[in-house]
Amino acid sequence: MEERARTAAEASRAKTSDSDTLHQNYVTPGLAGQPISTIDNSRTFASNIACQKTATMLEVLVQPSASGDLGKITIARDTDLDGTVDSSASLPVPVSGICANGVVSCQPGTWNNCSFFRWDVDDAKGLKLTSVDMPKLAGCYCLNNSCGTNLAWGNMSSVLRDLGGGMIGALTTADPRYGVAEAVIDGPVIRYVGAQSTACSSNPDLNQTAYRTNPASIASDAYTASSGSAVFQALKGSATGAGTALQYRHCTIERRVTVLKPGAQDIISRTSGGYSTIQNGSSFDFLMGSPADNSLAGGSCTLVDFRMTLHVSEPERIVDARLTQFFADDWAQVRVDGQVVGSGPSPWTTPGVPPGKCELKKTFYAYPNLDLRPYLTAGDHEIWLRVAVASGGEGFAQVHVEVDNSCKTLEQVVDGCGAIASDPQCKLDSELVDGVQTWVGGVATGLRPLPQTRILGGPTCPTDLTRDFFVKDRTYRCAVDDIAKPDMSRGAYIIDRSTETMLADRTRQSDGSFATSTRPFTLPDRGSVAACEPVCKTRAPRVNSDAAPDGVVGAKQNAPTGYDSFFHACSANNQCPAGPGEEVVTACGCLDDFPEAVVMMQTVRLAGADMVCTGSVQ
């Protein structure tokens, strides 16, 4: 049996292995009304899949000129497929280049003063050329002497196929009833065998082809058809068709940002005590004491206290805070929240009278520049200046503070999807992240937005904020009504406990209990299969005459001659069937050029992105 199957497979491959043999054995004879043979060639039959057939649906004759351009192109057609040519015309312009859907006409022998034309069909279903911009044409290349010598004659077969292919594409697009059975090249002539093979209707506007221009109507037409189908309605009403009742729930995850610009006094301020606050922009000088000469009177040794309270709201915004100076006649002691941070003229750390003679008959000055930031945490802090005066004297202390009152952002991510996402009955159906569709129909699209930079705060406090996202708009699909599901426990038991050599089973008995069993199990030998279909890679030199809006590509390159690469399925004896002019690059084997293909596609994509100029920042 296996040998018979292999023989049948080989016979089938011999008649359908590639597009050429498929056309030769089935498509062409089928459309042309010729006999078709079975795979083993034991029987033949005549097909009747075409309403009308003609040996010359379209015939194109080209005549290259001395400049390399196609100086004259004659087009003959059998428009009604009755077997007689009834239309003949010549192109009004010489052809300097050919595109997949049109032609390029330039000053003969050059690529200057070029005009671009697309193949179209007029109201009478006749071929015509429509003037368009070059980006509306595809796959253009140059063939006159500006790109090389003798290109048209040397590549006549491909020139005819490309030229005629554009014409056939326009004709079959305008009237989808017609198909091409075969293309025959005879010198400078290409002849297409055609047939009418769709619906056998005299009206080209067929219902069968209406969806090409309006694919959105498929859904509504399918719904209308299903409404009148008894089979569809029976399936729809079954447990399988009813499925699970779903509810769609919408939510957002939003990054909310508030920009504030605090005043300097909102960071630190003098709430009591002291006698002056001098503000200069974002810096403060807090003054306390009685600095006027002999403004303090005392006895033998009088202690005079000055207290100042500073309130700190945002200690992290205090850039610098220092006890810059203090002086006294006679003694002075400075404390912060009760802790001595400075004294003089000699160390004085006790709360009582100074450790020396009180009357010094002079004023001492201290400039400690002591850092007070460790003391100025959030809350109220008392700065305490104690002065010891014998008969008459004065005392003074200065605290200098610099703050950062620049713009401040308060950022919070508000997750309105947490409760829905934690529900095991809910699955993410769609998601938009800053306008980029990352999920559709429960499947990730693979797209992710680039980090966004937004200007917040308005003109008074503009702030640039860059984040991975700002708004995620989500829709969840939640199951709210489970229907009775078939019991799949037996199948799960068999799959989980069976091996390649043993089949395990569990069946339910009439009393509700389960009986388990095992028995040997083997699969028939499937034979060996080749790791791959051997292929080979070849290449053939070609002049790069491809054309773009900026001109002929080869003219922009250092070496305008390149190579076309080809892959061929190897023969039964592992030989590479290289075509004319091709050289073998890689011999027959299991070739994997996927990494090379990915690199080439990525190179083209990135190069194209670099060459795109836009009118706005992207």
Helices and strands as residue ranges (DSSP letters): H 2-16, H 19-22, I 23-27, H 28-32, E 35-37, E 44-46, E 52-64, E 70-77, E 87-90, E 97-99, E 102-105, E 115-121, E 127-131, G 134-136, E 141-142, H 151-154, H 156-174, E 178-186, E 189-196, G 207-212, H 217-227, H 230-237, H 239-242, E 245-260, G 264-266, E 268-273, E 276-280, E 283-290, E 296-297, E 302-312, G 315-317, E 318-328, E 331-336, E 339-344, E 364-366, E 370-371, E 379-389, E 392-393, E 395-403, E 408-415, H 418-421, E 426-433, E 436-440, E 443-444, E 452-456, E 463-467, E 471-481, H 489-497, E 502-508, E 514-520, E 535-543, E 547-548, E 551-552, G 553-556, E 561-569, E 583-589, H 594-610
